[in-house]
């Protein structure tokens, strides 16, 4: 299907090492500071499922940090798929926190839209 082709090229069916792994995705979040310094705060392999009836993709098992900045947990992120199957949008109040010890930075995913290339 078109949405899965979009995932193959945009999110990629890949494990952490970048090797092809059907049904898996590599999730990377990089922050850029005002001084243009970049830091990868999340790098995780997760699985995904597509619900055609609900028009949603669920990415499960994303490793993220907890609010204390010291421990981690695995979460699921639900993306709504547009009718053209070219955009994924997160409509949940979901916080992605840095995984590294002591780092309390986070990103709220609500309203985040990923566009197919």
N, C-alpha and C positions, 0 to 999 in steps of 0.2 A: 504494500500500500504506500501511498505517497508520504504519509506521516513517518513511516518506518524508513523510507529513503531519506527523508529529511534528518532523522536521527542518525542514520549511518554517516551522513556527510557533515552534520553540524555538531552533534553531541558525540558521535562515533560509538559503535559497538566495540568497546575496548576495555581491557583491564588496566590496572595501575601502571603497568609497564608499557602500555600503548599497543599491546598485541590484541588482535581481534578476539572478542569474546561475546558471542551472541547473547543479547538480553542484559548485557552489562554496560555501564557507562562510567567514564572517568569524570568526576566533578572536581573542578579547580576554581578557586576564588582567589583573586589577587587584588590587593588594595594598592592604590597609588596615593602617596602623600602630597601635600602642597609643594613639597620640594622635589617632586617627581621621583621619589624613591618608591620602588615596588616591593611588596612582600606578599608571598603566597601564604594565605592564612588557612586554607583548606585544600587538601588533595586527597581524594577518597575514591574508591571504587564502589559503585552501588549497582543495584539491579533496577530495571524499569518494566512496567506493564502499561499497555494501552487499552483503555476501555472505550470502544467505538460508540457505544450507546450514550455514555455520559460525556463523550468527547474530552477525555482527560488522560493524561499520562502521569503515573505515580512513580517517582524515583524513590526507592526504599533503601535504607541502610547507609545514608550519608553520614560519615563521621564528622561531628562538629564539637566544639568546645561548649562547656557549661558556663553559666554566669560568673562562677567563682574564678574563672580563668585558669583552673588547675586540672579539672577532670573533663572527660569526654562522654558523649552519648551518641547513639545512632538515631536519626530521624527520617521521616518520610516527607517528601515535598510533592504536592499535587499541582500540576500545570493544566490549565484549560487550553484546549486546542481550538483555534479559529476554524471557521467553515472551509476556508481555502487550504487548511493544513500547512500554513506557512509561518505561524506564530504560536509560541507557547507563552501563556501568561500565568503568573502565580497570583492568586487572589486571596491567599491566606496571610494572616499576620504571623509570619514565620521568621525567626531570627537565626541567622547563620553566625556563629561565633568562632573566633580564632581557636585553633586546636593547641597551639604551643603554650607551654606553662607561663602563667602570669599575664598573658595577653587577653584583655577584656574587650577588645574591639569587636564590633558586630555589624551586620548588614541586615536590614529588614527587607524581606523579599516581596512584600505586598506591592503589587503593581509592576513587578519586574516582567518585562516582555523580552523573549528571545526570538529573534527573527532568522528564518532560514536564509541561507545565502544562495 
